[in-house]
């Protein structure tokens, strides 16, 4: 019984710390765990990379030319972002309204034309489609739709989609697939 030393209290939880470990902070330990150097320049490089990414997003959204927001341009950037927010909100509410009350049908896209307009970096298109509702003749519509670049391939000419149609105005539609 005397061969195994008895461990009590903190000795059972963690081994004693060496001098370097006692002064290492939480983030230094995290960086060391992920293999990053403990160099303070890493934080500056990360901050620079984050700023560059933010500048790229502002440029892609059309708010700046890629330069950082400064006190001189902050009001304009904020005003445009706010206007885009309001427009996106109204557009989303209209789509949700049509989806909630609309008649279900199908559509085939016959034409897709980029208008050159952008809202928060997302392009607007004039979409022409043939719409078919149950027990009705197929008819053509033309509508202005925002299509995010990552979904554009799904809405190419010739593709078929489920659609909801406003019963009060059959030219107002919302794609549901």
Buried (B, 14 or more C-beta within 10 A) or exposed (E): EEEEEEEEEEEEEEEEEEEEEEEBEEEBEEBEEEEEEEEEEEEEEEEEEEEEEEBEBBBBBBBBEEEEBEEEBEEEBEEBBEEBEEEBEEBEEEBEBBBEEBBEBBBBBBEBEEEEEBBBBBBBBEBBBBBBBEEEEEEEBEBEBBBEEEEEEEBEEEBEBEBBBBEEEBEBBBBBE
